[in-house]
Amino acid sequence: MATLGRVPAELNLKTDQKSYLELLLKNPKSEGLLIGAGCALYPLGWDSEEVRQTCGYISGQFDLGKCEIGWAYYCTGGGAAAAMLLCTWLACFSGKKQKQYPY
């Protein structure tokens, strides 16, 4: 009888080996890159049969036909760019010492 809290041995990460995903998620700039990659790959699914039925049969990759992109897609892309810029900017200034004011 299997217990509910047991994880299969194939899913356990060894302590001496690190996965690429684990290394990516430890770097703050990678979050913006992963979101940006998702936004870049999103239009590749527009040539599926469901999208063609909804947006007209003239739709294809990077061409939506009669449909339009909503505001959430643009906000996500802007958020990814902001995350990459802010994380880079904060990483540049995190090592600098601040001036000591005598109060």
Backbone as ProteinMPNN parsed JSONL, in Angstrom:
{"seq_chain_A": "MATLGRVPAELNLKTDQKSYLELLLKNPKSEGLLIGAGCALYPLGWDSEEVRQTCGYISGQFDLGKCEIGWAYYCTGGGAAAAMLLCTWLACFSGKKQKQYPY", "coords_chain_A": {"N_chain_A": [[0.834, -1.174, 0.0], [0.663, 2.13, -0.929], [1.931, 5.178, 0.399], [0.536, 8.453, 0.91], [2.23, 10.685, 1.099], [4.59, 10.053, -0.154], [7.119, 10.456, -2.571], [7.832, 9.531, -5.895], [10.905, 7.89, -6.824], [12.033, 8.738, -9.221], [11.328, 11.364, -9.471], [12.667, 12.757, -7.538], [15.166, 15.152, -6.874], [18.627, 14.916, -7.07], [21.038, 15.87, -4.636], [23.549, 16.68, -5.468], [23.265, 17.287, -8.107], [22.008, 19.811, -10.188], [19.123, 21.052, -11.677], [18.391, 22.615, -14.868], [16.188, 24.29, -14.757], [16.001, 24.876, -12.034], [18.347, 26.35, -11.673], [17.797, 28.485, -13.377], [15.61, 29.716, -12.13], [16.71, 30.771, -9.844], [18.036, 33.026, -10.583], [17.219, 36.364, -10.749], [16.816, 37.88, -13.105], [16.076, 36.03, -14.956], [13.395, 35.495, -14.699], [12.012, 37.518, -16.022], [12.969, 36.966, -18.575], [11.866, 34.414, -19.037], [9.115, 34.967, -19.021], [9.037, 36.756, -21.162], [9.855, 35.018, -23.202], [7.667, 33.33, -23.233], [5.701, 35.101, -24.152], [6.716, 35.57, -26.686], [6.528, 33.054, -27.857], [3.828, 32.544, -27.81], [2.216, 33.381, -30.128], [2.715, 31.27, -31.88], [0.837, 29.299, -31.649], [-1.39, 30.113, -33.006], [-2.136, 29.016, -35.408], [-3.68, 26.828, -34.96], [-6.484, 24.56, -35.117], [-8.706, 25.32, -33.577], [-8.354, 28.082, -33.228], [-8.47, 28.893, -35.86], [-11.129, 28.293, -36.484], [-12.449, 30.12, -34.842], [-11.365, 32.68, -35.443], [-11.504, 32.924, -38.151], [-10.675, 31.372, -41.255], [-8.401, 32.393, -42.362], [-6.409, 32.841, -40.627], [-3.153, 32.376, -39.206], [0.188, 31.464, -38.163], [1.413, 34.134, -36.278], [-0.509, 35.754, -37.427], [-3.612, 36.796, -36.857], [-5.987, 36.94, -38.225], [-9.347, 37.712, -38.199], [-9.509, 38.274, -35.507], [-8.407, 40.069, -32.518], [-5.592, 41.143, -30.53], [-5.671, 41.224, -27.05], [-5.492, 43.59, -24.254], [-4.114, 42.417, -22.166], [-2.016, 40.86, -23.129], [-0.18, 42.758, -24.056], [0.334, 44.074, -21.653], [1.569, 42.02, -20.227], [3.905, 41.624, -21.755], [5.087, 44.169, -21.396], [5.436, 44.077, -18.639], [7.299, 42.01, -18.423], [9.5, 43.156, -19.697], [9.929, 45.31, -17.967], [10.532, 43.911, -15.628], [12.975, 42.681, -16.318], [14.587, 44.953, -16.764], [14.433, 46.337, -14.29], [15.438, 44.409, -12.485], [18.04, 44.132, -13.44], [18.99, 46.747, -13.068], [18.719, 47.031, -10.274], [20.484, 45.04, -9.456], [22.889, 46.119, -10.274], [23.235, 48.315, -8.572], [23.183, 47.246, -6.052], [25.531, 46.504, -4.75], [26.851, 48.799, -4.063], [28.059, 51.106, -1.643], [26.228, 53.071, 0.657], [26.083, 56.567, 1.443], [27.125, 57.694, 4.613], [25.291, 59.406, 6.903], [25.618, 61.758, 9.459], [23.509, 61.635, 11.925]], "CA_chain_A": [[0.0, 0.0, 0.0], [1.493, 3.337, -1.061], [1.549, 6.285, 1.265], [0.224, 9.657, 0.15], [3.309, 11.654, 1.141], [5.797, 9.521, -0.78], [7.406, 10.933, -3.924], [8.588, 8.51, -6.631], [12.354, 8.114, -6.864], [12.408, 9.418, -10.462], [11.052, 12.79, -9.355], [13.549, 13.376, -6.552], [16.399, 15.739, -7.392], [19.805, 14.604, -6.275], [21.589, 17.097, -4.069], [24.753, 17.106, -6.174], [22.901, 17.684, -9.462], [21.025, 20.884, -10.239], [18.462, 21.118, -12.969], [18.46, 23.912, -15.525], [15.088, 25.106, -14.265], [16.355, 25.344, -10.702], [19.345, 27.402, -11.836], [17.144, 29.63, -13.999], [14.713, 30.393, -11.203], [17.47, 31.463, -8.815], [18.492, 34.285, -11.144], [16.032, 37.209, -10.893], [16.611, 38.347, -14.477], [15.521, 34.962, -15.772], [11.936, 35.532, -14.661], [11.606, 38.362, -17.146], [13.275, 36.251, -19.817], [10.908, 33.34, -19.224], [7.838, 35.576, -19.399], [9.228, 37.263, -22.519], [9.856, 33.871, -24.118], [6.28, 32.892, -23.351], [5.009, 36.055, -25.033], [7.219, 35.385, -28.049], [6.064, 31.767, -28.378], [2.365, 32.509, -27.801], [1.603, 33.411, -31.463], [2.937, 30.044, -32.653], [-0.356, 28.467, -31.557], [-2.511, 30.718, -33.698], [-2.536, 28.259, -36.588], [-4.415, 25.632, -34.556], [-7.83, 24.459, -35.699], [-9.648, 26.075, -32.76], [-8.192, 29.504, -33.538], [-8.953, 29.102, -37.227], [-12.597, 28.311, -36.468], [-12.922, 31.316, -34.161], [-10.88, 33.927, -36.057], [-11.553, 32.838, -39.605], [-9.702, 30.411, -41.789], [-7.23, 33.081, -42.912], [-5.427, 33.032, -39.548], [-1.993, 31.497, -39.204], [1.185, 31.904, -37.191], [1.638, 35.578, -36.255], [-1.582, 36.432, -38.156], [-4.835, 36.381, -36.181], [-7.173, 37.018, -39.068], [-10.355, 38.673, -37.759], [-9.399, 38.497, -34.06], [-7.459, 41.079, -32.063], [-4.877, 40.843, -29.296], [-6.183, 42.03, -25.95], [-4.562, 44.425, -23.506], [-3.332, 41.61, -21.221], [-0.791, 40.422, -23.807], [0.744, 43.894, -24.048], [0.742, 44.3, -20.259], [2.518, 40.969, -19.869], [5.178, 41.955, -22.404], [5.656, 45.317, -20.706], [5.878, 43.624, -17.32], [8.524, 41.228, -18.595], [10.583, 44.117, -19.971], [10.185, 46.047, -16.728], [11.202, 43.009, -14.679], [14.378, 42.528, -16.708], [15.296, 46.217, -16.553], [14.536, 46.637, -12.865], [16.347, 43.458, -11.834], [19.395, 44.483, -13.842], [19.322, 48.004, -12.417], [18.9, 46.781, -8.85], [21.697, 44.248, -9.266], [24.042, 47.012, -10.452], [23.376, 49.226, -7.446], [23.088, 46.573, -4.752], [26.831, 46.375, -4.123], [27.44, 50.102, -3.738], [27.824, 51.568, -0.275], [25.523, 54.337, 0.779], [26.769, 57.589, 2.251], [26.745, 57.715, 6.033], [24.916, 60.74, 7.376], [25.713, 61.822, 10.928], [22.345, 62.149, 12.618]], "C_chain_A": [[0.887, 1.249, 0.0], [0.985, 4.42, -0.111], [1.334, 7.533, 0.423], [1.388, 10.638, 0.084], [4.58, 11.213, 0.447], [5.93, 10.015, -2.216], [8.194, 9.849, -4.648], [10.061, 8.891, -6.764], [12.775, 8.872, -8.12], [12.237, 10.929, -10.346], [11.949, 13.495, -8.351], [14.791, 13.929, -7.231], [17.545, 15.341, -6.483], [20.44, 15.897, -5.803], [22.823, 17.568, -4.811], [24.465, 17.541, -7.608], [21.837, 18.771, -9.39], [20.417, 20.918, -11.633], [18.59, 22.519, -13.549], [17.371, 24.838, -15.006], [15.394, 25.666, -12.886], [17.385, 26.479, -10.779], [18.735, 28.662, -12.451], [16.317, 30.415, -12.997], [15.45, 31.091, -10.07], [17.98, 32.814, -9.285], [17.271, 35.183, -11.374], [15.769, 37.693, -12.316], [15.947, 37.28, -15.335], [14.002, 34.953, -15.747], [11.401, 36.382, -15.799], [11.866, 37.69, -18.48], [12.27, 35.141, -20.084], [9.535, 33.875, -19.623], [7.919, 36.115, -20.825], [9.242, 36.138, -23.551], [8.448, 33.332, -24.304], [5.467, 33.804, -24.253], [5.457, 35.897, -26.485], [6.699, 34.092, -28.668], [4.544, 31.667, -28.479], [1.761, 32.534, -29.206], [1.825, 32.145, -32.285], [1.726, 29.12, -32.62], [-1.544, 29.001, -32.322], [-2.918, 29.982, -34.966], [-3.26, 26.968, -36.224], [-5.848, 25.69, -35.098], [-8.852, 25.273, -34.907], [-9.575, 27.575, -33.059], [-8.699, 29.797, -34.94], [-10.478, 29.134, -37.291], [-13.126, 29.605, -35.872], [-12.588, 32.582, -34.928], [-10.945, 33.914, -37.573], [-10.442, 31.955, -40.122], [-8.521, 31.074, -42.474], [-6.152, 33.265, -41.856], [-4.32, 31.992, -39.67], [-1.028, 31.968, -38.135], [1.455, 33.391, -37.387], [0.628, 36.355, -37.102], [-2.903, 35.931, -37.587], [-6.073, 36.422, -37.051], [-8.124, 38.094, -38.569], [-10.254, 39.012, -36.278], [-8.37, 39.584, -33.746], [-6.784, 40.61, -30.785], [-5.403, 41.78, -28.213], [-5.087, 42.772, -25.206], [-3.674, 43.601, -22.583], [-2.012, 41.14, -21.838], [0.253, 41.54, -23.791], [1.228, 44.198, -22.631], [1.758, 43.255, -19.805], [3.884, 41.229, -20.491], [5.861, 43.138, -21.746], [6.159, 44.952, -19.32], [7.157, 42.812, -17.393], [9.71, 42.148, -18.859], [10.941, 44.904, -18.714], [10.907, 45.184, -15.709], [12.673, 42.839, -15.031], [15.167, 43.8, -16.446], [15.485, 46.519, -15.065], [15.489, 45.691, -12.144], [17.796, 43.747, -12.197], [19.856, 45.748, -13.132], [19.565, 47.802, -10.929], [20.158, 45.966, -8.569], [22.947, 45.116, -9.416], [24.295, 47.866, -9.223], [23.358, 48.539, -6.08], [24.437, 46.482, -4.036], [27.463, 47.692, -3.71], [27.088, 50.499, -2.311], [27.098, 52.906, -0.301], [26.329, 55.295, 1.639], [26.232, 57.529, 3.684], [26.472, 59.146, 6.455], [24.962, 60.771, 8.896], [24.448, 62.432, 11.546], [22.477, 61.748, 14.063]], "O_chain_A": [[1.765, 1.389, 0.852], [-0.212, 4.552, 0.14], [1.897, 7.651, -0.666], [1.518, 11.359, -0.905], [5.568, 11.948, 0.464], [4.966, 9.993, -2.981], [9.134, 9.295, -4.078], [10.409, 10.071, -6.81], [13.779, 9.583, -8.092], [12.916, 11.689, -11.037], [11.982, 14.725, -8.321], [15.401, 13.258, -8.064], [17.434, 15.424, -5.26], [20.384, 16.911, -6.499], [23.123, 18.762, -4.788], [25.339, 18.11, -8.261], [20.88, 18.663, -8.623], [21.122, 20.822, -12.638], [18.858, 23.482, -12.832], [17.601, 26.035, -14.833], [15.074, 26.821, -12.604], [17.296, 27.453, -10.032], [19.112, 29.776, -12.09], [16.323, 31.646, -13.012], [14.861, 31.934, -9.393], [18.322, 33.663, -8.463], [16.372, 34.802, -12.124], [14.615, 37.895, -12.694], [15.318, 37.603, -16.343], [13.377, 34.452, -16.682], [10.439, 35.999, -16.466], [11.075, 37.827, -19.413], [11.861, 34.939, -21.227], [8.866, 33.291, -20.475], [6.982, 35.951, -21.607], [8.704, 36.291, -24.648], [8.076, 32.924, -25.404], [4.637, 33.334, -25.032], [4.659, 36.072, -27.405], [6.455, 34.037, -29.874], [4.031, 30.786, -29.169], [0.846, 31.752, -29.463], [1.166, 31.97, -33.31], [1.598, 28.245, -33.476], [-2.614, 28.393, -32.291], [-3.956, 30.299, -35.547], [-3.44, 26.101, -37.079], [-6.339, 26.751, -35.484], [-9.766, 25.853, -35.493], [-10.6, 28.253, -33.135], [-9.296, 30.848, -35.176], [-11.055, 29.905, -38.057], [-14.136, 30.134, -36.334], [-13.433, 33.468, -35.055], [-10.46, 34.851, -38.208], [-9.394, 31.815, -39.49], [-7.715, 30.392, -43.106], [-5.082, 33.794, -42.158], [-4.529, 30.886, -40.168], [-1.389, 32.786, -37.289], [1.693, 33.852, -38.503], [0.887, 37.504, -37.459], [-3.277, 34.779, -37.804], [-7.13, 35.961, -36.62], [-7.755, 39.268, -38.519], [-10.878, 39.978, -35.84], [-7.57, 39.965, -34.599], [-7.326, 39.786, -30.049], [-5.56, 42.98, -28.438], [-3.901, 42.604, -25.492], [-2.577, 44.043, -22.245], [-1.004, 41.036, -21.14], [1.432, 41.29, -23.541], [2.394, 44.54, -22.429], [2.699, 43.575, -19.079], [4.909, 41.072, -19.827], [7.077, 43.125, -21.554], [7.189, 45.457, -18.875], [8.011, 42.919, -16.513], [10.794, 41.947, -18.311], [12.116, 45.136, -18.432], [11.795, 45.663, -15.004], [13.528, 42.85, -14.145], [16.295, 43.739, -15.957], [16.572, 46.909, -14.638], [16.262, 46.121, -11.287], [18.684, 43.622, -11.353], [20.987, 45.815, -12.65], [20.521, 48.35, -10.38], [20.824, 46.18, -7.556], [23.955, 44.869, -8.753], [25.447, 48.116, -8.867], [23.505, 49.205, -5.056], [24.464, 46.39, -2.809], [28.513, 47.695, -3.067], [25.978, 50.263, -1.835], [27.332, 53.749, -1.167], [27.15, 54.88, 2.457], [25.037, 57.338, 3.913], [27.353, 60.001, 6.364], [24.398, 59.894, 9.55], [24.356, 63.654, 11.667], [21.607, 62.066, 14.874]]}, "name": "protein", "num_of_chains": 1, "seq": "MATLGRVPAELNLKTDQKSYLELLLKNPKSEGLLIGAGCALYPLGWDSEEVRQTCGYISGQFDLGKCEIGWAYYCTGGGAAAAMLLCTWLACFSGKKQKQYPY"}
